Amino acid sequence: MRQTAGVSVATWTSFLSLAAWLWLAAARGQYWRTDVRLPAVREVRSPGPWPSVAVVVPARDEADVLPGTLPTLLAQRYPGRVEVLVVDDGSADGTGDVARALGRVAPGPHRLAVVTAGAPPRGWTGKLWALKRGIGEARAHGAPEYLLLTDADIAHRPDSLRNLVDAARTHGLDLLSQMARLRVTTGWERLLVPAFVYFFCQLYPFRSVNRPGARAAAAAGGCVLLSARAAERAGVPDRMRGAVIDDVALGRAVKGTGGKVWLGLADEVVSVRPYEGLAPLWAMVARSAYAQLRHSPLLLAVTVPGLLLVYLVPPAAALTGSAAGAAAWAVMTATYLPMVRHYRQPWWVALTLPVTAALYLAMTVDSAVRHHAGRGAAWKGRFYAGSESG
């Protein structure tokens, strides 16, 4: 009798997992598709000057990556006025000096300024305070029509800015954001990075984000083109000053005030930041995982068994001969395969998603433990124990 009951529970669990995957695949905004790319632009532009753009680069201890990224911004083939502002956010590695030196040895057609952010006031995260300082400096130099907010580790192809602005103007977008292609070289990067983007797409399906009437809203913080008017209307960045997940908070702020937003995968924007080993990847995820759950023990208590059901039950059930478990694992693998191909990885990497999900689950629990131990969200020597997710 006990054995029969045990088999019954396992069978029902497998069917629940399969049902969850069928729902995700069919009703979650086609999150698994990787063809959401920069919108098409006009073949013939209307006459008139190109809008001015201020490129704001918050940078904390980024001396190692700036030589591979800052010259790509200074060399943008953009016919309008561009000012590049690197905001040194309390760096201890000479980031500001490196930026100034690059401006001298690799000058481009655009003006470079290096701004010192200073210590963030109480209630502000460091990055958002740096953005505020950079945006304020840009406005003092001539009120740009667009802001390009881009991380220090992001390199841009020569026509990236031109294509972003053209797409924004063609489609009337207030916020246009691209998920940069992250580096995938080491074994840990191969295991964790494509899944990181896949999970982000699952939480914020691009097609839902891009639909004006949908509640979903987000952005990808590595590359955001934002109209200056939309920024003022949404109170950016002041209204989101304490957000740890600042890109999602930004998308919500702009869309919540009537702005038209677009989010997709990038072809011309890449991250050069290396993640050598598990530790830096773990830190990247644990920094904001619990904030994603609004620092709620209740949501964590629901999330843990939910992730176990969705990601770990299918392979465990399949290996015991469950047809439902095998079907659930097949659907899971099929939805992950497009992202694996996007990152030019071998197909069998898609089979490892349950292992990756187990690691992300452990990172989420660790994020919660850190928060309740008073260490909160940590990044480059800063702790945000009471920060909100936005």
C-alpha positions in Angstrom: 0.0 0.0 0.0 2.8 2.4 0.9 4.6 1.6 -2.3 1.5 2.2 -4.3 0.9 5.6 -2.6 4.5 6.6 -3.2 4.3 5.8 -6.9 1.0 7.8 -7.1 2.6 10.9 -5.5 5.6 10.6 -7.9 3.3 10.2 -10.9 1.2 13.2 -10.0 4.3 15.3 -9.3 5.6 14.4 -12.8 2.3 15.4 -14.4 2.3 18.7 -12.4 5.8 19.5 -13.7 4.7 18.6 -17.3 1.7 20.9 -17.0 3.9 23.7 -15.7 6.2 23.4 -18.7 3.4 23.2 -21.2 1.9 26.4 -19.7 5.3 28.1 -19.7 5.9 27.2 -23.3 2.5 28.2 -24.6 1.4 31.0 -22.4 4.4 32.9 -21.1 4.8 35.4 -23.9 7.0 33.1 -26.1 9.9 34.0 -23.7 12.0 31.2 -25.3 12.3 32.9 -28.7 15.5 34.7 -29.5 14.4 36.6 -32.5 13.4 39.8 -30.7 16.1 42.1 -32.3 16.4 45.8 -32.9 13.3 47.0 -34.8 13.7 47.8 -38.5 14.5 51.4 -39.3 13.5 53.7 -42.2 15.3 53.1 -45.5 15.3 56.8 -46.2 15.6 59.3 -43.4 13.7 62.5 -43.3 16.0 65.5 -43.6 17.1 67.3 -40.5 19.8 67.1 -37.8 20.3 64.0 -35.7 19.4 64.4 -32.0 22.1 65.1 -29.5 23.1 62.2 -27.2 24.8 62.0 -23.8 26.4 58.6 -23.1 26.6 58.0 -19.3 28.9 55.2 -18.1 28.8 54.5 -14.4 32.1 52.9 -13.5 33.3 51.5 -10.2 36.7 49.7 -10.2 36.6 49.2 -14.0 40.2 50.0 -14.9 40.6 46.5 -16.4 37.7 46.6 -18.8 37.6 50.2 -19.9 40.4 49.8 -22.5 38.2 47.4 -24.3 35.0 49.4 -24.2 35.5 53.2 -23.8 37.2 53.5 -27.2 34.2 51.9 -28.9 32.0 54.7 -27.5 34.4 57.5 -28.5 34.6 56.1 -32.0 30.8 55.8 -32.7 29.9 56.7 -36.3 27.1 59.0 -35.2 26.3 62.1 -37.2 24.9 64.1 -34.3 26.5 65.7 -31.2 27.7 63.1 -28.6 29.2 63.6 -25.2 30.6 60.6 -23.4 30.6 60.9 -19.6 32.4 58.3 -17.5 31.3 58.6 -13.9 33.9 57.4 -11.4 31.9 55.8 -8.6 34.4 55.8 -5.8 36.9 53.5 -7.6 40.1 52.3 -5.9 41.9 51.1 -9.0 42.4 54.4 -10.9 39.3 54.0 -13.1 39.1 57.8 -13.6 42.7 58.1 -14.6 42.4 55.2 -17.0 39.4 56.9 -18.7 41.3 60.2 -19.1 44.3 58.4 -20.5 42.1 56.5 -23.0 40.6 59.8 -24.1 44.1 61.0 -24.9 45.5 57.9 -26.7 42.3 56.7 -28.4 40.4 59.9 -29.1 37.3 59.8 -31.2 35.1 62.5 -32.8 33.1 62.8 -29.5 33.8 64.8 -26.3 34.8 62.8 -23.2 34.3 64.0 -19.7 35.2 62.2 -16.5 33.0 62.9 -13.5 33.6 62.0 -9.9 30.3 60.8 -8.3 31.2 61.1 -4.7 29.7 59.0 -1.9 26.0 58.1 -2.6 23.6 59.8 -0.1 21.6 57.6 2.2 18.9 55.7 0.3 20.8 55.7 -3.0 22.6 52.7 -4.6 26.0 53.6 -6.0 25.1 53.0 -9.6 22.0 55.1 -9.6 23.7 57.9 -7.8 26.4 57.8 -10.4 23.8 57.9 -13.1 22.2 60.9 -11.5 25.5 62.7 -11.4 26.2 61.9 -15.0 22.8 62.9 -16.2 23.0 66.1 -14.3 26.4 66.9 -15.8 25.1 66.1 -19.3 22.1 68.5 -18.8 24.5 71.2 -17.6 26.4 70.9 -20.9 23.4 71.4 -23.2 20.2 69.4 -22.6 20.7 66.2 -24.7 17.6 64.8 -26.4 18.7 61.2 -25.7 20.6 59.4 -22.9 22.5 56.3 -23.6 23.0 54.5 -20.3 25.6 51.8 -20.7 27.8 49.8 -18.3 31.6 50.1 -18.3 32.1 46.5 -19.5 29.9 46.9 -22.6 31.6 47.4 -26.0 29.6 48.8 -28.9 30.0 48.2 -32.6 30.7 51.4 -34.6 27.1 51.9 -35.8 25.4 50.9 -32.5 24.4 54.3 -31.4 23.2 55.4 -34.8 21.0 52.3 -35.1 19.6 52.7 -31.6 18.6 56.3 -32.2 17.2 55.5 -35.6 15.1 52.7 -34.3 13.8 54.8 -31.4 12.8 57.6 -33.7 11.3 55.3 -36.3 9.0 53.5 -33.8 8.4 56.4 -31.3 10.2 54.6 -28.5 10.8 56.4 -25.2 13.1 53.6 -23.9 15.0 51.1 -26.1 17.1 48.5 -24.3 19.2 45.6 -25.5 20.4 42.6 -23.6 24.1 42.6 -24.3 25.7 39.4 -25.5 27.7 38.2 -22.4 31.0 36.4 -22.6 30.8 32.6 -22.7 34.3 31.1 -22.8 35.0 29.1 -19.6 33.1 26.0 -18.5 31.3 28.0 -15.7 30.3 30.7 -18.2 29.0 28.0 -20.5 26.9 26.5 -17.7 25.5 29.7 -16.1 25.5 32.6 -18.6 23.0 31.5 -21.2 20.8 30.3 -18.4 21.0 33.7 -16.8 19.6 35.4 -19.9 17.1 32.6 -20.3 15.7 33.0 -16.8 15.6 36.8 -17.3 13.5 36.3 -20.4 11.3 33.9 -18.5 10.6 36.5 -15.8 10.2 39.4 -18.3 9.1 38.0 -21.7 10.3 40.5 -24.3 7.1 40.4 -26.3 5.1 41.2 -23.3 7.4 44.0 -22.2 7.2 45.5 -25.7 3.4 45.4 -25.8 2.0 48.8 -24.8 -1.0 47.4 -22.9 0.8 44.7 -21.0 1.8 45.1 -17.4 5.2 43.5 -17.9 8.0 46.1 -17.9 11.8 45.8 -17.8 15.1 46.9 -19.3 18.6 45.5 -19.7 20.9 47.8 -17.8 23.9 47.3 -20.0 22.5 49.2 -22.9 19.6 51.6 -22.5 18.7 54.4 -24.9 16.3 56.8 -23.0 14.7 59.9 -24.3 15.4 62.9 -22.0 11.7 63.8 -21.9 10.7 60.3 -20.8 13.5 60.4 -18.1 12.1 63.7 -16.7 8.5 62.5 -16.9 9.4 59.3 -15.0 11.6 61.0 -12.5 14.6 58.9 -13.4 16.7 58.2 -11.5 15.4 59.8 -8.3 12.2 57.7 -8.0 14.2 54.5 -8.2 17.1 55.6 -6.1 17.3 52.5 -3.9 16.6 49.9 -6.5 19.1 47.0 -6.6 17.5 45.6 -9.8 17.8 49.1 -11.4 17.1 48.0 -15.0 13.8 46.5 -14.2 12.9 49.5 -12.0 13.8 51.8 -14.9 11.5 49.9 -17.3 8.7 50.1 -14.9 9.2 53.8 -14.2 9.1 54.7 -17.9 6.2 52.4 -18.9 4.3 53.3 -15.8 4.3 57.0 -16.8 3.0 56.3 -20.3 6.3 55.7 -22.1 6.7 53.2 -24.9 9.4 50.7 -24.2 11.2 48.0 -26.2 13.5 45.3 -25.0 15.4 42.7 -27.0 18.6 40.8 -27.6 21.7 42.6 -29.0 23.7 42.0 -32.1 26.0 45.1 -31.8 26.5 45.3 -28.0 28.7 42.8 -26.2 30.1 42.5 -22.7 33.8 42.0 -22.3 33.7 41.2 -18.6 35.3 37.8 -17.8 33.8 35.6 -15.1 36.7 33.3 -14.1 35.4 30.5 -11.9 32.1 30.1 -10.0 32.6 32.8 -7.4 32.1 36.0 -9.5 29.1 34.5 -11.2 27.7 33.5 -7.8 28.2 37.0 -6.5 26.5 38.5 -9.6 23.3 36.4 -9.1 23.2 36.5 -5.3 23.5 40.3 -5.3 19.9 40.7 -6.5 18.2 37.3 -6.3 16.4 37.9 -3.0 15.6 41.5 -4.1 13.8 39.9 -7.0 11.5 38.2 -4.4 11.0 41.6 -2.6 13.0 40.3 0.4 9.9 38.2 1.3 10.4 35.0 3.3 7.0 34.0 2.1 7.9 34.3 -1.6 11.1 32.5 -0.9 9.1 29.7 0.7 7.0 29.4 -2.4 9.9 29.8 -4.9 12.0 27.0 -3.5 9.5 24.2 -4.0 8.3 25.8 -7.2 11.8 25.6 -8.7 12.3 22.1 -7.5 9.0 21.0 -9.1 9.7 22.8 -12.4 13.4 22.1 -12.9 14.5 19.2 -10.8 11.5 16.8 -10.8 11.6 16.3 -14.6 15.1 14.7 -14.9 14.6 12.8 -11.6 11.3 11.4 -12.8 12.6 10.7 -16.3 15.5 8.7 -14.9 13.1 6.5 -13.0 11.1 5.7 -16.1 8.3 8.3 -15.9 7.0 9.3 -19.3 5.6 12.5 -18.0 8.9 13.4 -16.4 10.7 12.7 -19.7 8.2 14.8 -21.6 8.6 17.7 -19.1 12.4 17.5 -19.5 12.0 17.5 -23.3 9.9 20.6 -23.2 12.3 22.3 -20.8 15.3 21.4 -23.1 13.4 22.6 -26.2 12.7 26.0 -24.7 16.3 26.4 -23.6 17.8 25.3 -26.9 17.3 28.6 -28.8 19.2 30.5 -26.1 22.0 27.9 -26.2 22.2 28.4 -29.9 22.2 32.2 -29.5 25.3 31.8 -27.5 26.8 29.4 -30.1 27.1 26.5 -27.6 26.7 22.8 -28.4 23.2 21.5 -28.3 23.9 19.2 -25.3 24.3 22.2 -23.0 20.5 22.6 -23.1 20.3 19.3 -21.2 22.2 20.8 -18.3 19.5 23.3 -17.4 18.3 21.3 -14.3 21.9 21.4 -12.9 22.1 25.2 -13.6 18.7 25.7 -12.0 19.8 23.9 -8.9 22.8 26.3 -8.6 20.6 29.3 -9.1 18.3 28.0 -6.4 21.3 27.8 -4.1 22.3 31.3 -5.0 18.8 32.6 -4.2 18.8 31.0 -0.8 22.3 32.4 -0.2 21.1 35.8 -1.2 18.3 35.5 1.4 20.7 34.3 4.1 23.0 37.3 3.4 20.1 39.7 3.6 18.8 38.5 6.9 22.3 38.4 8.3 22.6 42.1 7.6 25.0 41.8 4.6 22.3 42.5 2.0 23.0 43.0 -1.6 26.8 43.3 -2.0 28.7 44.5 -5.0 32.3 45.7 -5.2 32.6 46.4 -1.5 29.2 48.0 -1.0 26.3 46.5 0.9 22.7 47.5 0.5 21.0 45.7 3.4 17.7 47.6 3.1 17.5 48.3 -0.6 14.4 47.6 -2.6 14.1 45.8 -5.9 12.3 48.7 -7.5 
